Amino acid sequence: FPVTIRYIPGSLDAIRMIRLKGHRLMILTNQGGIYKKMQTTDQVDAVHQSMMQDFGNAGIFSIDGLYYSTSSLKDDMFAKPNPGMFNRARDEHKVVWKEGWYVGDKISDLKAADRVGARPILVLTGHGEKTLKELDTFANRDLKKKTKIYNNLLEFAQSLKVS
């Protein structure tokens, strides 16, 4: 299974900058294709392994954790926006979400951040532009007030202070 990952320009620099500024970094992602039989856990693990290799090559020598759900189902406690992955990270890595951010490009990311008390950050790359339109709906008005918006991950990383 050949792995090709295309990174959004500046994203690897952003992750490196976040680490160099002394911030912890967790990756939490829904991998609904596993449940839908579009990919296997071995394939997802191979992508993550390749990603870690790319991180190392980009000078990102560690992250604090990587979690993924195997579905995007509403009743899967680990699938965002449900808090299962966040709770595992809290319990296993002593992550205090109320002191941090959660960056994403989908409404489920922002809702998940809000549910665990993290500050929701929307990046306009990936699905971000579509998500911005969703934030403008009446149903999401409270979430929009809590969400900070950046053009991309690098812009967010540049906004962070050294911890």
VOBA-1610 file (N, C-alpha, C; in pm, whole numbers, padded with zeros to 5 digits, always signed):
BEGIN
Phe+00086-00119+00000Phe+00000+00000+00000Phe+00089+00124+00000Pro+00107+00187-00117Pro+00193+00306-00123Pro+00125+00426-00055Val+00203+00501+00021Val+00149+00614+00096Val+00203+00744+00037Thr+00112+00830-00005Thr+00149+00964-00049Thr+00066+01062+00029Ile+00133+01149+00101Ile+00064+01251+00178Ile+00099+01386+00119Arg-00003+01465+00090Arg+00019+01602+00043Arg-00012+01696+00159Tyr+00086+01773+00199Tyr+00069+01865+00310Tyr+00029+02003+00261Ile-00058+02066+00335Ile-00094+02204+00305Ile+00032+02288+00325Pro+00064+02375+00229Pro+00186+02456+00242Pro+00194+02525+00378Gly+00310+02514+00442Gly+00333+02578+00571Gly+00292+02494+00691Ser+00219+02383+00669Ser+00168+02307+00783Ser+00279+02238+00862Leu+00378+02183+00796Leu+00488+02119+00868Leu+00569+02223+00944Asp+00591+02339+00882Asp+00660+02449+00951Asp+00580+02491+01074Ala+00448+02493+01061Ala+00361+02532+01173Ala+00374+02434+01289Ile+00371+02307+01259Ile+00380+02205+01364Ile+00517+02215+01434Arg+00620+02235+01354Arg+00755+02251+01411Arg+00759+02374+01502Met+00699+02484+01456Met+00697+02607+01534Met+00620+02589+01666Ile+00507+02520+01660Ile+00429+02494+01781Ile+00515+02419+01883Arg+00587+02318+01837Arg+00674+02240+01927Arg+00789+02326+01979Leu+00852+02404+01890Leu+00966+02486+01931Leu+00925+02595+02029Lys+00800+02638+02023Lys+00750+02737+02118Lys+00711+02671+02251Gly+00728+02539+02261Gly+00709+02469+02388Gly+00568+02418+02413His+00485+02417+02309His+00347+02369+02327His+00339+02220+02302Arg+00248+02156+02374Arg+00221+02014+02350Arg+00138+02002+02223Leu+00145+01885+02159Leu+00074+01866+02034Leu+00016+01725+02027Met-00115+01719+02011Met-00186+01592+01996Met-00257+01595+01860Ile-00264+01482+01796Ile-00342+01470+01672Ile-00459+01378+01703Leu-00580+01427+01677Leu-00703+01349+01697Leu-00781+01357+01567Thr-00812+01243+01509Thr-00873+01244+01376Thr-00977+01134+01361Asn-01085+01165+01291Asn-01184+01064+01254Asn-01136+00993+01128Gln-01138+00863+01130Gln-01104+00783+01012Gln-01224+00694+00978Gly-01332+00760+00939Gly-01458+00692+00909Gly-01450+00591+00797Gly-01348+00603+00713Gly-01331+00508+00603Gly-01306+00366+00651Ile-01258+00350+00773Ile-01235+00215+00826Ile-01369+00146+00845Tyr-01461+00214+00911Tyr-01595+00158+00933Tyr-01665+00129+00800Lys-01644+00218+00702Lys-01708+00204+00570Lys-01635+00104+00480Lys-01529+00041+00533Lys-01450-00059+00459Lys-01380+00001+00337Met-01353+00132+00341Met-01279+00199+00233Met-01128+00188+00257Gln-01091+00163+00384Gln-00951+00143+00420Gln-00946+00056+00545Thr-00829+00002+00570Thr-00812-00083+00687Thr-00735-00005+00795Thr-00736-00056+00917Thr-00657+00008+01022Thr-00508+00001+00987Asp-00465-00108+00922Asp-00324-00118+00880Asp-00289-00007+00781Gln-00381+00025+00690Gln-00355+00134+00594Gln-00348+00269+00664Val-00440+00292+00758Val-00438+00418+00834Val-00309+00426+00915Asp-00271+00316+00977Asp-00146+00315+01055Asp-00025+00342+00964Ala-00027+00291+00841Ala+00083+00316+00747Ala+00090+00464+00710Val-00025+00527+00693Val-00028+00671+00665Val+00032+00747+00784His-00010+00710+00904His+00042+00778+01023His+00192+00754+01039Gln+00238+00634+01009Gln+00382+00604+01016Gln+00459+00692+00917Ser+00407+00703+00796Ser+00469+00787+00694Ser+00469+00934+00738Met+00359+00975+00799Met+00347+01113+00848Met+00454+01139+00955Met+00474+01045+01046Met+00575+01062+01150Met+00716+01072+01089Gln+00739+00994+00985Gln+00868+01002+00913Gln+00884+01142+00853Asp+00778+01192+00790Asp+00782+01327+00731Asp+00804+01432+00840Phe+00739+01413+00955Phe+00758+01506+01067Phe+00906+01510+01106Gly+00966+01393+01124Gly+01107+01387+01161Gly+01195+01456+01059Asn+01167+01432+00931Asn+01245+01495+00824Asn+01228+01646+00823Ala+01116+01695+00877Ala+01088+01839+00881Ala+01135+01902+01013Gly+01204+01824+01096Gly+01255+01878+01221Gly+01153+01876+01335Ile+01047+01799+01318Ile+00947+01780+01425Ile+00982+01646+01488Phe+01052+01649+01600Phe+01108+01526+01652Phe+01017+01453+01749Ser+00905+01517+01787Ser+00811+01447+01872Ser+00675+01515+01867Ile+00574+01436+01895Ile+00442+01488+01925Ile+00398+01416+02053Asp+00295+01466+02117Asp+00255+01406+02244Asp+00161+01287+02229Gly+00092+01277+02116Gly+00002+01165+02097Gly-00073+01175+01966Leu-00123+01060+01922Leu-00204+01053+01802Leu-00316+00953+01829Tyr-00438+00999+01815Tyr-00556+00915+01835Tyr-00644+00923+01712Tyr-00709+00812+01679Tyr-00809+00819+01572Tyr-00926+00727+01603Ser-01041+00772+01557Ser-01160+00688+01567Ser-01173+00610+01437Thr-01240+00497+01443Thr-01253+00414+01323Thr-01385+00436+01252Ser-01461+00536+01298Ser-01587+00570+01232Ser-01611+00719+01248Ser-01717+00764+01186Ser-01764+00901+01206Ser-01908+00897+01256Leu-01947+00783+01314Leu-02085+00763+01357Leu-02119+00848+01479Lys-02241+00900+01481Lys-02284+00986+01591Lys-02277+00917+01726Asp-02302+00785+01729Asp-02302+00714+01858Asp-02166+00650+01892Asp-02064+00676+01812Asp-01929+00630+01843Asp-01868+00734+01939Met-01847+00694+02064Met-01800+00791+02164Met-01663+00848+02130Phe-01588+00781+02041Phe-01455+00829+02003Phe-01457+00917+01879Ala-01566+00918+01805Ala-01573+00998+01682Ala-01611+01141+01717Lys-01531+01236+01665Lys-01565+01376+01687Lys-01701+01404+01624Pro-01785+01483+01687Pro-01756+01575+01797Pro-01768+01514+01937Asn-01786+01384+01949Asn-01793+01320+02082Asn-01656+01327+02149Pro-01652+01325+02281Pro-01527+01354+02352Pro-01436+01234+02380Gly-01466+01117+02329Gly-01389+00998+02365Gly-01238+01009+02345Met-01194+01055+02228Met-01049+01067+02203Met-00988+01172+02296Phe-01061+01281+02317Phe-01013+01389+02404Phe-00998+01339+02547Asn-01095+01260+02592Asn-01089+01205+02727Asn-00973+01108+02742Arg-00947+01028+02640Arg-00831+00936+02646Arg-00702+01015+02655Ala-00691+01121+02572Ala-00570+01205+02576Ala-00555+01270+02713Arg-00667+01313+02770Arg-00665+01373+02904Arg-00614+01271+03006Asp-00670+01150+03001Asp-00636+01048+03100Asp-00496+00991+03081Glu-00456+00969+02956Glu-00329+00903+02928Glu-00210+00999+02923His-00237+01126+02890His-00127+01222+02873His-00143+01347+02960Lys-00242+01343+03050Lys-00266+01456+03141Lys-00288+01587+03065Val-00359+01578+02953Val-00391+01698+02875Val-00502+01773+02947Val-00481+01901+02967Val-00583+01987+03029Val-00642+02070+02915Trp-00752+02021+02859Trp-00809+02085+02739Trp-00852+02229+02765Lys-00895+02260+02887Lys-00940+02396+02917Lys-00827+02498+02907Glu-00704+02450+02905Glu-00588+02539+02893Glu-00534+02542+02751Gly-00602+02473+02660Gly-00546+02462+02525Gly-00644+02495+02414Trp-00602+02463+02296Trp-00677+02488+02174Trp-00700+02354+02104Tyr-00799+02353+02016Tyr-00811+02242+01923Tyr-00834+02303+01786Val-00745+02272+01694Val-00747+02330+01560Val-00809+02231+01464Gly-00899+02278+01380Gly-00957+02193+01278Gly-01020+02272+01166Asp-01070+02199+01069Asp-01133+02263+00953Asp-01278+02219+00934Lys-01331+02143+01029Lys-01469+02096+01019Lys-01549+02136+01142Ile-01679+02146+01125Ile-01766+02185+01236Ile-01755+02084+01350Ser-01734+01956+01318Ser-01719+01853+01423Ser-01595+01881+01508Asp-01490+01937+01449Asp-01370+01973+01525Asp-01402+02084+01625Leu-01474+02185+01577Leu-01506+02300+01661Leu-01601+02260+01774Lys-01698+02176+01741Lys-01792+02129+01843Lys-01721+02043+01947Ala-01629+01958+01902Ala-01554+01874+01995Ala-01470+01961+02089Ala-01402+02060+02033Ala-01322+02150+02116Ala-01409+02215+02222Asp-01523+02266+02180Asp-01613+02334+02272Asp-01662+02239+02382Arg-01693+02117+02346Arg-01745+02019+02443Arg-01645+01986+02553Val-01516+01988+02520Val-01416+01953+02621Val-01355+02078+02686Gly-01402+02195+02647Gly-01355+02318+02708Gly-01231+02379+02645Ala-01184+02321+02534Ala-01070+02380+02462Ala-01120+02497+02378Arg-01029+02586+02342Arg-01067+02697+02254Arg-01070+02646+02110Pro-01187+02657+02044Pro-01196+02610+01905Pro-01124+02706+01810Ile-01041+02648+01724Ile-00968+02724+01622Ile-01007+02668+01486Leu-01055+02756+01399Leu-01088+02716+01261Leu-00979+02766+01168Val-00923+02674+01089Val-00833+02713+00982Val-00912+02705+00851Leu-00887+02803+00763Leu-00967+02814+00640Leu-00914+02725+00527Thr-00812+02646+00554Thr-00763+02549+00455Thr-00850+02424+00462Gly-00830+02332+00370Gly-00910+02208+00370Gly-01057+02240+00355His-01137+02197+00452His-01282+02221+00450His-01320+02352+00519Gly-01220+02432+00557Gly-01243+02550+00639Gly-01339+02653+00583Glu-01331+02680+00454Glu-01421+02780+00393Glu-01567+02735+00404Lys-01591+02607+00377Lys-01726+02551+00389Lys-01773+02558+00535Thr-01683+02526+00627Thr-01715+02530+00769Thr-01747+02672+00815Leu-01676+02770+00760Leu-01704+02909+00794Leu-01848+02946+00761Lys-01897+02897+00648Lys-02038+02920+00610Lys-02133+02852+00710Glu-02096+02730+00753Glu-02177+02659+00853Glu-02181+02734+00986Leu-02069+02797+01021Leu-02063+02874+01147Leu-02159+02993+01144Asp-02189+03040+01023Asp-02277+03157+01010Asp-02425+03123+01024Thr-02457+02998+01054Thr-02597+02961+01072Thr-02643+02992+01214Phe-02771+03008+01230Phe-02830+03037+01361Phe-02793+02930+01463Ala-02796+02805+01421Ala-02767+02693+01512Ala-02625+02700+01569Asn-02532+02761+01496Asn-02392+02764+01538Asn-02348+02901+01589Arg-02443+02990+01617Arg-02407+03127+01655Arg-02322+03133+01781Asp-02353+03050+01881Asp-02275+03051+02005Asp-02135+02995+01981Leu-02126+02890+01900Leu-01996+02830+01868Leu-01909+02931+01793Lys-01969+03008+01703Lys-01893+03106+01626Lys-01831+03210+01718Lys-01903+03251+01821Lys-01850+03351+01915Lys-01725+03301+01986Lys-01715+03170+02008Lys-01602+03111+02080Lys-01485+03077+01988Thr-01510+03073+01857Thr-01411+03023+01761Thr-01322+03134+01708Lys-01191+03110+01714Lys-01095+03201+01650Lys-01066+03144+01512Ile-01051+03233+01415Ile-01034+03191+01276Ile-00899+03239+01223Tyr-00828+03147+01161Tyr-00699+03177+01099Tyr-00702+03127+00956Asn-00623+03191+00871Asn-00617+03148+00731Asn-00561+03007+00718Asn-00464+02973+00804Asn-00400+02842+00795Asn-00331+02812+00927Leu-00276+02693+00938Leu-00212+02648+01062Leu-00088+02732+01094Leu-00014+02774+00993Leu+00105+02853+01016Leu+00069+02988+01080Glu-00038+03049+01032Glu-00082+03176+01091Glu-00119+03156+01238Phe-00186+03045+01269Phe-00218+03014+01408Phe-00090+02996+01489Ala+00004+02917+01438Ala+00130+02889+01510Ala+00206+03019+01537Gln+00205+03109+01439Gln+00275+03236+01457Gln+00210+03321+01566Ser+00081+03302+01591Ser+00009+03380+01691Ser+00039+03333+01834Leu+00093+03212+01848Leu+00117+03155+01980Leu+00239+03217+02047Lys+00228+03232+02176Lys+00342+03278+02256Lys+00425+03156+02296Val+00550+03180+02331Val+00636+03074+02383Val+00581+03033+02518Ser+00566+02901+02540Ser+00508+02856+02668Ser+00617+02823+02767
//
